[in-house]
């Protein structure tokens, strides 16, 4: 993990501001979803990319009945139902 030297204070609602320099560098913009998880004693934020529920691919994912599915898995499902 890379240290930035930037310190932010959490407000009473548990919010912090992510510095604009980091948002630009990581291409995180207003309205983007972030995943929040912990790793050891660290809080990790990662830009959320929807991925296929079957293979984990995150390219060209479509939503079907609330689930993310990639084109390759859609084709495989079609073959299996024929």
C-alpha positions in Angstrom: 0.0 0.0 0.0 1.3 3.5 -0.9 1.3 6.2 1.8 0.1 9.6 0.7 0.7 11.7 3.8 -2.9 13.0 3.6 -4.9 12.9 6.9 -8.6 13.4 7.0 -10.9 13.7 10.1 -14.1 11.7 10.2 -17.2 13.8 11.0 -20.0 12.8 13.5 -21.9 10.9 10.7 -18.8 8.7 9.9 -18.0 10.5 6.7 -14.6 11.5 5.3 -13.6 13.5 2.2 -11.5 11.7 -0.3 -9.0 14.2 -1.6 -9.5 15.4 -5.2 -6.0 14.4 -6.1 -6.8 10.7 -5.2 -10.2 10.8 -6.9 -8.6 12.1 -10.1 -5.7 9.6 -10.0 -8.1 6.7 -9.4 -10.8 8.0 -11.8 -13.5 8.0 -9.1 -16.2 10.6 -9.7 -19.4 11.8 -8.2 -22.0 9.1 -8.4 -19.5 6.2 -8.7 -20.0 3.3 -6.4 -17.2 2.2 -4.0 -16.8 -1.1 -2.3 -15.9 -1.0 1.4 -14.2 -3.9 3.1 -11.6 -4.5 5.7 -8.3 -6.3 5.4 -6.3 -6.9 8.6 -6.7 -3.6 10.5 -7.3 -1.6 7.4 -10.4 -0.1 5.7 -10.2 -0.5 2.0 -12.2 1.5 -0.6 -12.3 0.2 -4.1 -14.2 1.4 -7.2 -17.0 -1.0 -7.7 -17.1 -2.8 -11.0 -20.1 -5.0 -11.5 -19.0 -8.5 -12.5 -20.6 -11.7 -13.8 -22.1 -13.9 -11.1 -20.8 -17.0 -12.9 -17.2 -16.2 -14.0 -16.3 -12.9 -12.4 -15.7 -11.1 -15.7 -16.4 -7.3 -15.5 -16.5 -6.5 -19.2 -19.8 -5.8 -21.0 -21.9 -7.1 -18.0 -25.7 -6.9 -18.3 -28.2 -7.2 -15.5 -30.8 -9.9 -15.7 -33.4 -10.2 -13.0 -31.1 -8.4 -10.6 -28.0 -10.4 -11.4 -24.9 -9.4 -13.5 -24.1 -11.7 -16.4 -21.4 -11.4 -19.1 -22.1 -12.2 -22.8 -20.0 -15.4 -22.7 -22.0 -16.9 -19.8 -25.3 -15.8 -21.5 -24.2 -17.8 -24.6 -23.2 -20.8 -22.5 -26.6 -20.7 -20.7 -28.3 -20.6 -24.1 -26.4 -23.7 -25.3 -27.3 -25.6 -22.1 -31.0 -24.9 -22.5 -31.2 -25.9 -26.1 
